[in-house]
Amino acid sequence: MTNLTFNHELLEVFHEEAQDLIQEMTTDLSILSGEQDKDSEERGREPIYRRLYRNAHTLKGSSEVVGYFRLREISEILQSIFLNASEGKAEFSTSELKLLITGVNKCQKLIGREEVVGYEELLKQLNRILKL
């Protein structure tokens, strides 16, 4: 197996895993924002925040490995925000939840190597939520 083949396979696995993580995060944020009903398990907010933290953490680490550094940067901030929420240190307004959803949507674009308009402003806004 050549390095080129290995790199291609690594990126393929990364893309599949990253898409799954983004989908889970999108679903959980939709539940928190009331856009989607909670499933039959009646998931509480804390387990959702723990799952959001875990998914952001995984996305951060895997994006670092494959060199998606902007994705790693957003994921790291999201990870910290979700950790605070999972520990009961943060609650979010509707506008903050919308911003978190925007952050996850921007991650989706970065996975596809699309241009992300307003990247620096998004980082500033997410960091404001983190520091609250």
N, C-alpha and C positions, 0 to 999 in steps of 0.2 A: 504494500500500500504506500503510495507516495504522500508527501506532505500536502500536496494540492487536494488529493482525494480525501485525506483525513480532515483538512480544513473545511472542505465542502460538506462532508458528513456532519462535522461539529456544528456548522452554521445551520444545517437542516434541522438537527435535533434542537438547537437553541430556538429557532423560529417556532417550531411546534410547541415546545414547552412555554415559551414566552406568550404565544397566542392563548394557550390554556390559562396561564396566570392572569393575563389581562381580562379574559372573559370572566373568570371567577371574581376578580376585583370589581369589574363593572357590575356584575350581578349583586354583589354584596353592597356596593354603594347605592345601587338602585333601591335595594331593600331599606337601607338606612334613610334614604331621602323620601321614602314613601311612594316611589314610582312603581314599585313591584311589591306584591304581597309576600309576606314571609311564607316559607314553605311549610309543609305539614309538621316538620320537627319543631316549629315555634322557636327558631333560633333567637337567642337574646342578643343584645348589642355587644356585650363583652366577647362572646365567641366569634362574632363577625369581625370585630376589631383585631382579635388575635389572628384570625385567618388572613385578614388584609395585611397585617404586619408580616406574617410568614411569607405570603406571596410577594410582597414588595421586597423582602429580604432576599428571597430566592432570585427574583428578577435582577436585583442589584448585583448579586454575586455572579450570575451567569452572564450578564451584559458586560461586566468587567473582563471576564475570561475571553470573550470574543471581540473585545475592543469597541463596544458601543458605549463610549464614555458619557455622552449626553444622556443616554437612557439610564446609565448607572447613577448619574447625578440626580435626576428626578426621582428615581427609585429610592435612593438613599434618604432624601427628604421625606418622601411618602412613608418609608419604613419608620422613621423617627416619629412622624405625626401619628401613625397607627399604633406604635408602641405606647406613646403617651395616652392615647384613647383606651387602649386595652388595659392600662394600669389605672384607669379612672381619673387621669390627670387632665383630660380634655373632653369637651363637648363641642359640637359644631352647629353653627347656625345653618339655615338653608343655603345662604350664599356661600358659606365655606364648604358645604358638601358639594355644591355645584362646581366650585373651584377644584376640589379633589377629583371629581369626575372628569373635569377638563384635563387635569394632570395625567390621569390614567389614559384618557383619549390621546393625549400627546405622546405618551409612551407607545401606544399602538402605531402612531405615525413613525416614530423613531425606529421601531422594529422593522418597518418597511422601508427604512432609509429615506423617508419623505422629508421635505423641508418643514420645519416647525416654526411658523411665524409667531413672534412674541415669546420666544424661548426664555430670554433673560428676564422679562417681566413676569412670566409664570414662576420662575425660580424665586424672585423677590416676593411674590404673593404667597407662595407656599411656605417660604421661610417666615413670613409674618404669622401664618397660622401656627407654625412650629413654636414660635417664641411667645405665644399667648399663654 
